[in-house]
Amino acid sequence: MPKDTSKEQYSSGTRPLSTKDGRVLKRNQACHQCRKRKLKSDAKHPCSTCFRSHAHAVAHAPPGTELPSQPECTFDDAPESTPAIAEGTKSRYERLENRINELEALLHQKEQRSDSSATSPPLFETLSNSIDNSNGNPDFSIQQGQSFQDTFASNLDTIVGGAYPSTDQSFSYISEVHSPTTESVAGLEMIWPSWPLHVPRPGLLRHLVEMFFASHPHATRLFHAPSFMASLSLPPTHPKFPIPPVLHAICAVSTLYTAAVSSPPLPNYSEVAPNEIFQQKYRARDGRPDSFAEEQARWARETIDKYLFTGENLVQVLQANVLLSWYFWCHAKWVEVFVASGHSLRTLVPLGLNMCPPFHSISKALRGASILSPSRTVVEDETRRNVFWLAYATDRTTSLGNGWAHGIDDEDVAQLLPVRGDQFNKGDFVAPHERQWVHSKDVCLVHPAEQTDAFTLYIKGTYLISRVKAFNLRFRSRHFAGDPTCRVDSGFSDSVDPRTTQAFKDLDKTVLSFRASFPAHLRNPINGSVVDPHLYCASLFPHVCTILLHDPHADVGKSGCISALRILTAARATLDLIYAVWSTSYDITLMDLSCTFCWLMSGRVLIRFLKAAQETDSQDQILTLRTELEFVQLAISKVGERIPLAYMHAKLLHNATVDTCGPLIGSTSITPQESPNLPAFGISPTVPIVSW
């Protein structure tokens, strides 16, 4: 009888083709019969091959042939051994956890070696010094910042013998951004035991941060990109590691630029009016769970309060607030925008970011001008200044569509304008006497080439918007109070024409001259297929300022109305900029969020003139104006495919067109190349002002 030590029986249909624990058979472990016939064996007793051969012989044996009841399957005698525990019985999570514990122990031993510390600094000290150098060294560059990841990986390899997975070194702030690997998505990468709660795993987090820096126009001004990317390689307990509110807010904003995570769906304007402020009351009716972006925004708000109440990392708290303002603005959540933006401005005041020496208060207050400690490096100082200006710009651009007061008065701002982007990245020190103050005379018309770049002009453009809106808000009260610049001969009444006042004339002149005063190398925001989003916005802002100033006083049905001519000229200049960016391969969904509002304002002007042309039955003007209006609608709708705010603006423009002029009969989706009335580049057709 063949030797059989197995306690399990198998049928031919369920017999495995390998050993139970999946090991490869050792030499001479197969049965004698299979070895002789040179067949495969699975070392079962009897093996599958002999079992099948015996079954075949029984089925095809001639009548009367006697065959053994069991297959002949013999083996070499082998000592009994306890089978090893299969590796598969350990869960993947347990193995990773054990490996993490081993690495932590090795790191702890490394830090305890006092003899080695004299020759080589500890890992985290090396990284900290590297980040400090990036903040303070004038020769620091983005390329040096990228080498931090190499430093981190090589140091860990030294400690643990190369067991730690190397970090991704392919990131470039300008080049292509890579998506997370399948391993990261599956949760196979190693994470720190102290990793912040609700923050995505390191692989996904790095992907979202990279997308943020590669796609958002203000990302490299709100943060010093090399320092920030290096800090992500530090352990979460390190003081230079970004705080959770910042990471949550970046993740929320970055969902617009990647398909790796989910964003909220576009609103259903068949149920909610596009200009509805309190949209949250309709949110409960959706019955859908929060998207990834909504969850990250919620956790950012919750963790902001924690840090704010304890007074920790207040500049990063302000950065997170600015990021949340961008997220809420992008999704047209107006209550949240108003609260988050106002929160940012009220936070920066006690931090002293709206002022800069020597323009502090002359009073002897109990508290100083700032509760922050002095900046330690040039980069830290300029980052604080950039954070202020972006909070300021967000407040001014988000409030363009309302008649409410700003979160901070321009009279309370005495700050230097930001340095150029290349100086900020390198950490170059620029002395205050070589820079412009925002309250300098003619700051909107004088642009020293050595101090000016596209972002500087963008900030000046928001300051110009602020002045225009403040004039409209305060004119009546200033006129009533007897302000000589707002005085007119007709006295105080509703019929007062602000255009006759000196304040209006001075402001209108500044608006008219703003873009013409740009340095020669900054006149065109589009160079081939490359679009500078900051310079593009700076080119749009004077046109929307003109519309804001003159639209209340324009009589489009009156021949010779200067304000009507001015707003039509501004609307068509805006249209030229839309044509110009449309003719490139640039992704217009990456523009600043204020762009589609400027386009919307030009569309509203065209609606007024289209209505006047319809009343006089001027067919030529109707055709031209309708074609222009359709193209503005098309451009905003294109951005609205990704950006909910632009989707809302497109709906507002459509509704205004239908309500004022009726449905545009025969209107179709067009491009500049498809319409004979639309030029392919930046020269729009001209419609003269006539008497209607």
Residue, then its C-alpha position, 0 to 999 in steps of 0.5 A: m500500500p502506498k504511503d499516505t500521510s495526508k488527512e484530506q481527500y480531494s476530488s479530481g475537480t477540486r484538487p489543487l495543482s500546487t502545495k497547500d502553502g504555495r511553496v515550490l517542491k524540493r528536489n526528489q519530493a515528487c512521487h516515484q511514478c511522476r519522477k520516472r515519467k517526468l511528469k509534474s507532481d503536487a506532492k499530494h498523497p496520492c498526487s493529482t497526476c497519479f490519481r488521474s492516471h488511475a482513474h483513466a486506467v479504471a475507466h478504459a480497462p478491458p473486462g475482467t482486468e483486476l486493478p488496485s483500488q488505489p493509485e500506485c503513488t509512492f514517495d521517498d521516506a521524509p522526516e515529519s516536520t511541522p509546516a511553516i506558518a504561511e506568510g499569507t496568514k499575516s495581514r498586510y497591515e500588520r507587516l507594514e505596522n511592524r516595519i514602521n516600528e522597526l524604522e522608528a526604533l532605528l531612527h531613535q537609535k540613530e539620534q542616541r548616538s552621540d559619537s556620530s552626531a559630532t561628524s554628521p548632524p541628525l536627519f531632521e536637523t539636516l532637513s531643518n537647516s536645509i529649509d532655513n537655508s531656503n528661507g534665508n539664502p539669497d542664492f537659493s533656487i527652485q532647483q535646490g529646493q527640489s534636492f531636499q527630497d534627495t537629501f531626505a531619501s539618502n539620509l533615511d537610506t543611510i539609517v535603515g540600509g535603504a529600506y525606506p522607499s525613495t521619494d518622487q523626484s520628478f516634480s517640477y513647478i513648471s513641468e508635468v505633474h504626475s498622478p499618484t501611483t497604484e501603490s499609493v491609491a491602494g494605501l501601500e505606502m508607508i506613513w508616519p504613525s503621527w500622521p494628521l487625522h483626515v489628511p490624505r495619505p502622503g502619496l495622494l497629498r503630494h499629488l494634490v499639492e503638486m497640482f495646486f502649485a502647477s495649476h493655481p495662479h496664486a499658489t507660488r505667491l501664497f507659499h514659498a514653493p521650494s520650502f513648502m515642498a521640502s517641509l512635506s518630507l518632514p515628519p508630522t511632528h516637526p515644527k516646520f511640517p505644514i499644519p493640518p488646516v493648510l493641508h486640508a484647504i489645499c486638498a479642497v482647492s486642488t480637487l478642481y485640477t485632478a480626477a483623483v478625488s471628487s468635487p461637488p457637482l455643478p448646482n442645479y439652477s432649475e431649482v436654485a436661483p443663480n444669484e441665491i446667497f443662502q444656497q446651503k438651505y437647498r443642500a440638505r435636499d440633495g441627499r448626497p454624501d459630502s464629496f472629498a472637497e467638501e470634507q476637506a473644506r469642513w475639516a479645514r474650518e474645524t482645525i482653523d479654530k483650534y489653532l486660532f484659539t491657541g494662538e499657534n501658527l497664526v500666519q499659516v492659519l491666515q493662509a488656510n483662511v485665504l485658501l478657503s475663501w478661494y474654494f468657497w468663491c470658486h463654488a459660489k458659496w457666498v455666505e462662506v466667502f463673505v465669512a472666510s474673507g472677512h475672517s482673513l482680514r480681521t485676523l491680519v489686523p492684529l498680526g500687523l500685516n496691513m502696516c509696515p514700519p514706520f507707519h504704525s500708530i503713534s498712540k501708546a496702546l497696551r498692545g503692540a502693532s503686531i502679536l507676531s514675533p519678528s520675521r527670521t528670514v527674508v522669505e518669511d517676511e515676504t511671505r507674510r506680505n504676500v499673504f496680506w495682499l492676497a487676502y486683500a485682493t480676494d476681498r476686493t475681487t469677491s465683492l465686485g458684484n455687491g454694494w457692501a463695504h470692504g472688510i478693511d479700509d484702504e486708509d488703514v493699509a500702509q504696506l509695501l507692494p510685493v517684490r518680484g516673483d524671482q526675488f521672492n523665490k531666491g529670497d533676495f532682500v530689497a530695501p524699503h527705500e527701493r520699493q513702492w508703498v501702496h499709499s504712494k502718490d500715483v502708485c497706479l501710474v508709476h511702475p519702476a521696471e526693477q520693482t514691477d512684475a505681473f503680480t505687482l500690477y495685479i495687486k495695483g489693479t485690485y487697489l484701483i478696483s477698491r478705489v472705484k468701489a469706495f467712491n461709488l459707496r461713499f459719494r453721497s455721504r462725502h458730498f453731504a459732508g461737504d468734501p470739496t472734491c465731491r462738491v457740485d453747484s446743484g446742492f444735495s439731491d438725487s439729481v447730483d451728477p458725480r461726473t462733474t466732481q473733481a474726485f470723479k474726474d481724477l479717478d476716471k483719469t487714473v482708470l483710463s491711464f492705468r493700462a497705458s502706463f504698464p512697462a513695455h515688457l508687460r503690455n501684452p499678457i499673451n505671448g504666443s500660447v503662453v498666458d500670464p494670468h496675473l497680467y491678464c487680470a491686470s489688463l481686464f481690471p481697468h475696463v471693469c472699473t470703467i464700467l463700474l464708474h460710468d454704467p450708473h450714468a450711461d444713457v445708451g439711448k441718448s446720442g453723444c452720452i460720454s458714459a455710454l461710449r465709455i462703457l461700450t468701449a470698455a466692453r469691447a476692449t474686454l471682448d478683445l481680451i477674450y478673443a485673444v485668449w480664446s485663440t491660444s491653446y491655453d486652458i482658460t479654466l485656469m484663469d483667476l476667478s475674477c476673469t469671468f465676472c469681468w466678462l459678465m460685466s462686459g456682457r451686461v453692457l452689450i445687453r443694454f445696447l442690444k436692447a436699444a438696437q432692438e427698440t430702434d430696429s437697427q438690424d446691422q447693430i442687432l446682428t453684431l451685438r448679438t454675435e458679440l454677446e453670444f461669444v461672451q456667453l460661450a467663453i464664460s460657459k467654457v470656464g463653467e464646465r469646470i468652475p461652478l462660479a463661471y457656471m453661475h455667471a453664464k446662467l446669470l448672463h443668459n437670464a439677463t439676456v432673455d429677460t431684457c432682449g428675449p430669446l436670441i433667435g437662431s443663436t448657436s454655440i460659436t467660435p471666433q473662427e466659425s462666425p463671419n462677424l467675429p475676428a479670430f484675434g483681438i480686434s472686435p467689430t465696431v458698432p458706432i454710437v447712434s441716436w436711438 
